[in-house]
Amino acid sequence: MEGTTQIVDITQQQKGAKQIRAFLLLSTSFVQRNKMKKIGTTILMLFCVVASFSQTTLSFCTGVDNSKCQFNNTKFITTPDSTTAKIYMMVSGANDIPLGTTKLVYKIYNIDAKGNELYMATLDQEMKPDWVFAWYPYTFNTPGKYEVKIYNDATEMLSTKSFELFNKY
């Protein structure tokens, strides 16, 4: 009888071990699925942030005519008799989507030789939420590299872009 009891105990231990292995496999599978869900959710959120950020375009122009940016570029040369240049900063919604804000805030930085941002100015522009574009002219007084960051009335960054101003004379 004792021998029979031992065989039954071993068989039940094997069944218990199989159940534990099955439980561990299911738990591991569940954890992996949750990790994948978290990764998928993170990627989706990142995509939405990029998509909303990329719906606004910042352009640098020498002028704006009929809602078009004239000489849209990121490199400008001053006139021979000056080191200053008036650059128009034009903000527009992709595919004529309204900007959806009552104010644009332009933050201008000079970029030094080491790549550091040196704050220069903040410009506020009142507007209507249904506007699909807006522009702001600003006179940059010295050649150099500049970074412009655009924010809406909720202080969310809409766009950022840099340009260079040269004096070749």
HELIX and SHEET records of a PDB file:
HELIX    1   1 GLU A    2  PHE A   53  1                                  52    
HELIX    2   2 ALA A   94  ASP A   96  5                                   3    
SHEET    1   A 3 THR A  56  CYS A  61  0                                        
SHEET    2   A 3 ALA A  85  GLY A  93 -1                                        
SHEET    3   A 3 PHE A 133  PHE A 140 -1                                        
SHEET    1   B 2 GLY A  63  ASP A  65  0                                        
SHEET    2   B 2 LYS A  68  GLN A  70 -1                                        
SHEET    1   C 5 LYS A  75  ILE A  77  0                                        
SHEET    2   C 5 MET A 157  PHE A 166  1                                        
SHEET    3   C 5 GLY A 144  TYR A 151 -1                                        
SHEET    4   C 5 LYS A 103  ILE A 111 -1                                        
SHEET    5   C 5 GLU A 117  GLU A 126 -1                                        
END                                                                             
